[in-house]
Amino acid sequence: MEKVYASATEALDGIVADGQMIAVGGFGLCGIPEALIAALRDSHVQNLTCISNNAGVDDFGLGQLLATRQIKKMIASYVGENKEFERQFLAKELDLEFTPQGTLAEKLRAGGAGIPAFFTATGVGTIVADGKESREIDGREYILERSLVPDVSLVKAWKADRSGNLIFRRTARNFNPNVAMAGRITVVEVEEIVPTGTFDPDTVHLPGIYVHRIVLNAHPEKRIEKRTLRNAA
């Protein structure tokens, strides 16, 4: 099956729809699928539940979908540095499900592994535990967390072969592998596509079985969230 598509728009064609749960890889602005997020914005789908570590910034990343009011709910662990997110949340225009960062990663990993739920001590005694089943195990209290299986996952990797085997680059690896594993349909944006068989199998970070569609974005912007420079001597 051919997995490579000519553009991000074509890669999303026929698989995104109103009301879906969509997971997006990245950490801050590091390792986000820039072209796929823009194509999702331009698709005009509405009432999305987005799973991501954070919601980008006001004019980039998932912040673009907040500006167009395409997101109705965020499942995230960090939502700072985005004034439009803050405004919508305080105005009760946007639902938010805060999830501890490690728990969010495990909810996605478990979803990809076919594990429907798991117990964790993280969040016990806080608002994170409200309404969730709890259980004492070996003298310690745990809460039950349900796994996440998004309808579509949007992922950024460094390289892919035409079968969808992926290599991530440095910290851009972050949430991307778990997001890719969890999605019912996973679309990956990469900077380079090589023939199948090019990679040494030991260098592959994620096997192509998790990847359904691939699009090339050879020159992403890779915007830096906060640039810090040393004062000149």
C-alpha positions as YAML, in Angstrom:
chain: A
units: angstrom
residues:
- id: 1
  name: MET
  ca: [0.00, 0.00, 0.00]
- id: 2
  name: GLU
  ca: [1.38, 3.40, -0.98]
- id: 3
  name: LYS
  ca: [1.76, 5.57, 2.09]
- id: 4
  name: VAL
  ca: [3.40, 8.68, 0.63]
- id: 5
  name: TYR
  ca: [1.09, 11.60, -0.24]
- id: 6
  name: ALA
  ca: [1.92, 14.65, -2.32]
- id: 7
  name: SER
  ca: [0.84, 17.25, 0.25]
- id: 8
  name: ALA
  ca: [-0.41, 17.63, 3.79]
- id: 9
  name: THR
  ca: [-3.86, 18.51, 2.44]
- id: 10
  name: GLU
  ca: [-4.00, 15.28, 0.46]
- id: 11
  name: ALA
  ca: [-2.72, 13.29, 3.43]
- id: 12
  name: LEU
  ca: [-5.68, 14.47, 5.56]
- id: 13
  name: ASP
  ca: [-8.26, 14.16, 2.80]
- id: 14
  name: GLY
  ca: [-11.07, 11.76, 3.71]
- id: 15
  name: ILE
  ca: [-9.86, 11.00, 7.23]
- id: 16
  name: VAL
  ca: [-10.57, 14.17, 9.26]
- id: 17
  name: ALA
  ca: [-14.12, 15.12, 10.21]
- id: 18
  name: ASP
  ca: [-16.11, 17.22, 12.66]
- id: 19
  name: GLY
  ca: [-16.18, 16.00, 16.25]
- id: 20
  name: GLN
  ca: [-13.09, 13.82, 16.10]
- id: 21
  name: MET
  ca: [-10.45, 13.23, 18.75]
- id: 22
  name: ILE
  ca: [-7.09, 14.17, 17.27]
- id: 23
  name: ALA
  ca: [-3.69, 13.70, 18.92]
- id: 24
  name: VAL
  ca: [-0.78, 15.91, 17.93]
- id: 25
  name: GLY
  ca: [2.87, 15.22, 18.72]
- id: 26
  name: GLY
  ca: [5.35, 17.76, 20.00]
- id: 27
  name: PHE
  ca: [6.55, 19.48, 23.15]
- id: 28
  name: GLY
  ca: [6.12, 23.23, 23.13]
- id: 29
  name: LEU
  ca: [7.02, 24.03, 19.53]
- id: 30
  name: CYS
  ca: [9.65, 21.28, 19.37]
- id: 31
  name: GLY
  ca: [8.76, 18.43, 17.03]
- id: 32
  name: ILE
  ca: [5.31, 19.63, 16.00]
- id: 33
  name: PRO
  ca: [3.87, 18.59, 12.60]
- id: 34
  name: GLU
  ca: [3.71, 22.14, 11.23]
- id: 35
  name: ALA
  ca: [2.35, 21.37, 7.76]
- id: 36
  name: LEU
  ca: [-0.26, 18.91, 9.04]
- id: 37
  name: ILE
  ca: [-1.55, 21.38, 11.65]
- id: 38
  name: ALA
  ca: [-1.90, 24.04, 8.95]
- id: 39
  name: ALA
  ca: [-3.72, 21.58, 6.69]
- id: 40
  name: LEU
  ca: [-6.05, 20.64, 9.55]
- id: 41
  name: ARG
  ca: [-6.80, 24.33, 10.06]
- id: 42
  name: ASP
  ca: [-7.54, 24.76, 6.35]
- id: 43
  name: SER
  ca: [-9.83, 21.70, 6.34]
- id: 44
  name: HIS
  ca: [-12.30, 23.72, 8.48]
- id: 45
  name: VAL
  ca: [-13.33, 20.69, 10.55]
- id: 46
  name: GLN
  ca: [-15.00, 21.73, 13.79]
- id: 47
  name: ASN
  ca: [-15.63, 20.62, 17.40]
- id: 48
  name: LEU
  ca: [-12.33, 18.80, 17.76]
- id: 49
  name: THR
  ca: [-10.98, 17.26, 20.93]
- id: 50
  name: CYS
  ca: [-7.22, 17.72, 20.71]
- id: 51
  name: ILE
  ca: [-4.71, 15.70, 22.71]
- id: 52
  name: SER
  ca: [-1.30, 17.32, 22.99]
- id: 53
  name: ASN
  ca: [1.21, 18.11, 25.70]
- id: 54
  name: ASN
  ca: [0.37, 21.79, 25.18]
- id: 55
  name: ALA
  ca: [-1.55, 24.05, 22.80]
- id: 56
  name: GLY
  ca: [1.21, 25.84, 20.93]
- id: 57
  name: VAL
  ca: [1.43, 29.63, 21.03]
- id: 58
  name: ASP
  ca: [-1.03, 32.25, 19.85]
- id: 59
  name: ASP
  ca: [-0.05, 32.23, 16.18]
- id: 60
  name: PHE
  ca: [1.65, 28.88, 15.70]
- id: 61
  name: GLY
  ca: [1.09, 25.19, 16.29]
- id: 62
  name: LEU
  ca: [-2.29, 24.33, 17.76]
- id: 63
  name: GLY
  ca: [-2.72, 28.01, 18.56]
- id: 64
  name: GLN
  ca: [-3.83, 28.36, 14.95]
- id: 65
  name: LEU
  ca: [-6.78, 26.03, 15.57]
- id: 66
  name: LEU
  ca: [-7.73, 27.93, 18.71]
- id: 67
  name: ALA
  ca: [-7.79, 31.15, 16.69]
- id: 68
  name: THR
  ca: [-10.23, 29.60, 14.21]
- id: 69
  name: ARG
  ca: [-12.33, 28.08, 17.04]
- id: 70
  name: GLN
  ca: [-11.94, 24.54, 15.69]
- id: 71
  name: ILE
  ca: [-11.05, 23.06, 19.09]
- id: 72
  name: LYS
  ca: [-13.83, 22.47, 21.61]
- id: 73
  name: LYS
  ca: [-11.72, 20.56, 24.16]
- id: 74
  name: MET
  ca: [-8.04, 20.18, 25.00]
- id: 75
  name: ILE
  ca: [-6.50, 17.21, 26.81]
- id: 76
  name: ALA
  ca: [-3.11, 18.55, 27.84]
- id: 77
  name: SER
  ca: [-0.56, 18.86, 30.62]
- id: 78
  name: TYR
  ca: [0.56, 22.47, 30.02]
- id: 79
  name: VAL
  ca: [-1.36, 25.42, 28.62]
- id: 80
  name: GLY
  ca: [0.79, 28.46, 29.40]
- id: 81
  name: GLU
  ca: [2.12, 31.04, 26.93]
- id: 82
  name: ASN
  ca: [-1.10, 31.11, 24.93]
- id: 83
  name: LYS
  ca: [-3.30, 34.12, 25.65]
- id: 84
  name: GLU
  ca: [-6.12, 32.98, 23.35]
- id: 85
  name: PHE
  ca: [-6.25, 29.63, 25.15]
- id: 86
  name: GLU
  ca: [-6.48, 31.46, 28.48]
- id: 87
  name: ARG
  ca: [-9.20, 33.76, 27.18]
- id: 88
  name: GLN
  ca: [-11.35, 30.95, 25.78]
- id: 89
  name: PHE
  ca: [-10.97, 28.82, 28.90]
- id: 90
  name: LEU
  ca: [-11.84, 31.64, 31.32]
- id: 91
  name: ALA
  ca: [-14.81, 32.58, 29.13]
- id: 92
  name: LYS
  ca: [-15.97, 28.92, 29.27]
- id: 93
  name: GLU
  ca: [-15.68, 28.65, 25.48]
- id: 94
  name: LEU
  ca: [-13.17, 25.79, 25.71]
- id: 95
  name: ASP
  ca: [-13.17, 22.61, 27.79]
- id: 96
  name: LEU
  ca: [-9.91, 21.52, 29.38]
- id: 97
  name: GLU
  ca: [-8.90, 18.16, 30.81]
- id: 98
  name: PHE
  ca: [-5.65, 18.68, 32.69]
- id: 99
  name: THR
  ca: [-3.52, 15.53, 32.77]
- id: 100
  name: PRO
  ca: [-0.13, 15.10, 34.46]
- id: 101
  name: GLN
  ca: [2.56, 14.89, 31.80]
- id: 102
  name: GLY
  ca: [3.73, 11.35, 32.55]
- id: 103
  name: THR
  ca: [0.14, 10.15, 32.80]
- id: 104
  name: LEU
  ca: [-0.65, 11.71, 29.42]
- id: 105
  name: ALA
  ca: [2.29, 9.91, 27.83]
- id: 106
  name: GLU
  ca: [1.21, 6.61, 29.40]
- id: 107
  name: LYS
  ca: [-2.44, 7.07, 28.37]
- id: 108
  name: LEU
  ca: [-1.26, 7.34, 24.76]
- id: 109
  name: ARG
  ca: [1.23, 4.48, 25.04]
- id: 110
  name: ALA
  ca: [-1.40, 2.27, 26.64]
- id: 111
  name: GLY
  ca: [-3.88, 3.14, 23.91]
- id: 112
  name: GLY
  ca: [-1.39, 2.05, 21.27]
- id: 113
  name: ALA
  ca: [-0.66, -1.17, 23.17]
- id: 114
  name: GLY
  ca: [-4.34, -2.12, 23.46]
- id: 115
  name: ILE
  ca: [-4.45, -1.55, 27.23]
- id: 116
  name: PRO
  ca: [-7.81, 0.07, 28.09]
- id: 117
  name: ALA
  ca: [-6.84, 1.51, 31.49]
- id: 118
  name: PHE
  ca: [-4.17, 1.44, 34.19]
- id: 119
  name: PHE
  ca: [-3.70, 2.40, 37.83]
- id: 120
  name: THR
  ca: [-1.30, 5.17, 38.83]
- id: 121
  name: ALA
  ca: [-0.45, 6.98, 42.06]
- id: 122
  name: THR
  ca: [0.02, 10.26, 40.19]
- id: 123
  name: GLY
  ca: [-2.77, 12.68, 41.06]
- id: 124
  name: VAL
  ca: [-4.03, 10.92, 44.16]
- id: 125
  name: GLY
  ca: [-5.38, 13.47, 46.61]
- id: 126
  name: THR
  ca: [-5.71, 16.20, 43.98]
- id: 127
  name: ILE
  ca: [-8.44, 17.37, 41.58]
- id: 128
  name: VAL
  ca: [-6.92, 15.00, 39.02]
- id: 129
  name: ALA
  ca: [-8.52, 12.15, 41.00]
- id: 130
  name: ASP
  ca: [-12.01, 13.66, 41.08]
- id: 131
  name: GLY
  ca: [-14.61, 11.22, 39.76]
- id: 132
  name: LYS
  ca: [-12.11, 8.44, 39.09]
- id: 133
  name: GLU
  ca: [-12.08, 4.94, 40.52]
- id: 134
  name: SER
  ca: [-9.46, 4.42, 43.21]
- id: 135
  name: ARG
  ca: [-7.94, 1.29, 44.69]
- id: 136
  name: GLU
  ca: [-5.47, 0.48, 47.43]
- id: 137
  name: ILE
  ca: [-2.68, -1.80, 46.26]
- id: 138
  name: ASP
  ca: [0.01, -2.96, 48.70]
- id: 139
  name: GLY
  ca: [-0.96, -0.22, 51.12]
- id: 140
  name: ARG
  ca: [-0.83, 2.63, 48.61]
- id: 141
  name: GLU
  ca: [-3.75, 4.39, 46.89]
- id: 142
  name: TYR
  ca: [-3.98, 4.50, 43.11]
- id: 143
  name: ILE
  ca: [-6.43, 6.00, 40.63]
- id: 144
  name: LEU
  ca: [-7.66, 4.44, 37.41]
- id: 145
  name: GLU
  ca: [-6.79, 6.28, 34.21]
- id: 146
  name: ARG
  ca: [-8.39, 5.39, 30.87]
- id: 147
  name: SER
  ca: [-6.14, 5.10, 27.85]
- id: 148
  name: LEU
  ca: [-6.47, 7.37, 24.81]
- id: 149
  name: VAL
  ca: [-7.14, 6.12, 21.28]
- id: 150
  name: PRO
  ca: [-7.54, 9.15, 19.00]
- id: 151
  name: ASP
  ca: [-9.35, 8.93, 15.68]
- id: 152
  name: VAL
  ca: [-6.37, 10.54, 13.94]
- id: 153
  name: SER
  ca: [-2.80, 11.16, 15.10]
- id: 154
  name: LEU
  ca: [-0.58, 13.84, 13.56]
- id: 155
  name: VAL
  ca: [3.13, 13.19, 14.05]
- id: 156
  name: LYS
  ca: [6.47, 14.80, 13.20]
- id: 157
  name: ALA
  ca: [9.53, 12.65, 12.48]
- id: 158
  name: TRP
  ca: [12.89, 13.41, 10.93]
- id: 159
  name: LYS
  ca: [13.06, 10.62, 8.34]
- id: 160
  name: ALA
  ca: [10.80, 7.89, 7.01]
- id: 161
  name: ASP
  ca: [11.18, 5.17, 4.49]
- id: 162
  name: ARG
  ca: [8.32, 4.52, 2.10]
- id: 163
  name: SER
  ca: [6.99, 1.77, 4.37]
- id: 164
  name: GLY
  ca: [6.60, 4.24, 7.23]
- id: 165
  name: ASN
  ca: [9.51, 3.20, 9.43]
- id: 166
  name: LEU
  ca: [10.49, 6.32, 11.36]
- id: 167
  name: ILE
  ca: [13.58, 7.98, 12.81]
- id: 168
  name: PHE
  ca: [13.11, 10.95, 15.15]
- id: 169
  name: ARG
  ca: [15.78, 13.60, 15.75]
- id: 170
  name: ARG
  ca: [16.89, 14.35, 19.30]
- id: 171
  name: THR
  ca: [14.30, 15.96, 21.58]
- id: 172
  name: ALA
  ca: [11.76, 16.15, 18.74]
- id: 173
  name: ARG
  ca: [11.14, 12.51, 19.61]
- id: 174
  name: ASN
  ca: [9.23, 13.61, 22.79]
- id: 175
  name: PHE
  ca: [5.53, 12.65, 22.57]
- id: 176
  name: ASN
  ca: [5.61, 11.71, 18.89]
- id: 177
  name: PRO
  ca: [6.15, 7.92, 19.17]
- id: 178
  name: ASN
  ca: [3.33, 7.50, 21.70]
- id: 179
  name: VAL
  ca: [1.01, 9.69, 19.63]
- id: 180
  name: ALA
  ca: [1.83, 7.63, 16.54]
- id: 181
  name: MET
  ca: [1.15, 4.34, 18.31]
- id: 182
  name: ALA
  ca: [-2.17, 5.46, 19.74]
- id: 183
  name: GLY
  ca: [-3.94, 6.71, 16.61]
- id: 184
  name: ARG
  ca: [-6.47, 4.66, 14.69]
- id: 185
  name: ILE
  ca: [-5.04, 6.47, 11.65]
- id: 186
  name: THR
  ca: [-1.58, 8.02, 11.91]
- id: 187
  name: VAL
  ca: [-0.27, 10.65, 9.51]
- id: 188
  name: VAL
  ca: [3.41, 11.56, 9.69]
- id: 189
  name: GLU
  ca: [5.22, 14.65, 8.44]
- id: 190
  name: VAL
  ca: [8.92, 14.14, 7.73]
- id: 191
  name: GLU
  ca: [11.90, 16.09, 6.40]
- id: 192
  name: GLU
  ca: [13.21, 13.25, 4.26]
- id: 193
  name: ILE
  ca: [11.74, 10.12, 2.65]
- id: 194
  name: VAL
  ca: [14.07, 7.30, 1.60]
- id: 195
  name: PRO
  ca: [13.47, 3.97, -0.15]
- id: 196
  name: THR
  ca: [12.35, 1.02, 1.96]
- id: 197
  name: GLY
  ca: [15.38, -0.95, 3.08]
- id: 198
  name: THR
  ca: [17.64, 2.09, 3.43]
- id: 199
  name: PHE
  ca: [17.57, 2.16, 7.24]
- id: 200
  name: ASP
  ca: [19.64, -0.12, 9.42]
- id: 201
  name: PRO
  ca: [16.86, -1.84, 11.39]
- id: 202
  name: ASP
  ca: [18.62, -0.97, 14.66]
- id: 203
  name: THR
  ca: [18.25, 2.75, 13.91]
- id: 204
  name: VAL
  ca: [14.45, 2.65, 13.50]
- id: 205
  name: HIS
  ca: [12.65, 4.31, 16.41]
- id: 206
  name: LEU
  ca: [9.11, 3.35, 15.37]
- id: 207
  name: PRO
  ca: [8.10, 0.59, 12.93]
- id: 208
  name: GLY
  ca: [5.95, 1.38, 9.93]
- id: 209
  name: ILE
  ca: [3.06, -0.78, 11.14]
- id: 210
  name: TYR
  ca: [1.86, 2.26, 13.11]
- id: 211
  name: VAL
  ca: [2.03, 4.66, 10.14]
- id: 212
  name: HIS
  ca: [-0.72, 4.97, 7.53]
- id: 213
  name: ARG
  ca: [0.17, 8.13, 5.60]
- id: 214
  name: ILE
  ca: [3.39, 10.13, 5.08]
- id: 215
  name: VAL
  ca: [3.95, 13.63, 3.75]
- id: 216
  name: LEU
  ca: [7.22, 15.42, 3.00]
- id: 217
  name: ASN
  ca: [7.94, 18.82, 4.54]
- id: 218
  name: ALA
  ca: [11.62, 19.25, 3.72]
- id: 219
  name: HIS
  ca: [11.99, 22.75, 5.15]
- id: 220
  name: PRO
  ca: [9.82, 23.24, 8.25]
- id: 221
  name: GLU
  ca: [10.01, 26.57, 10.02]
- id: 222
  name: LYS
  ca: [11.03, 25.03, 13.37]
- id: 223
  name: ARG
  ca: [10.14, 28.17, 15.26]
- id: 224
  name: ILE
  ca: [11.87, 28.61, 18.62]
- id: 225
  name: GLU
  ca: [9.45, 29.22, 21.47]
- id: 226
  name: LYS
  ca: [11.86, 31.30, 23.54]
- id: 227
  name: ARG
  ca: [15.20, 32.48, 22.25]
- id: 228
  name: THR
  ca: [17.73, 33.33, 24.96]
- id: 229
  name: LEU
  ca: [21.01, 35.01, 24.06]
- id: 230
  name: ARG
  ca: [23.99, 35.81, 26.23]
- id: 231
  name: ASN
  ca: [24.70, 39.51, 26.63]
- id: 232
  name: ALA
  ca: [27.66, 40.73, 24.62]
- id: 233
  name: ALA
  ca: [30.80, 41.16, 26.72]
...
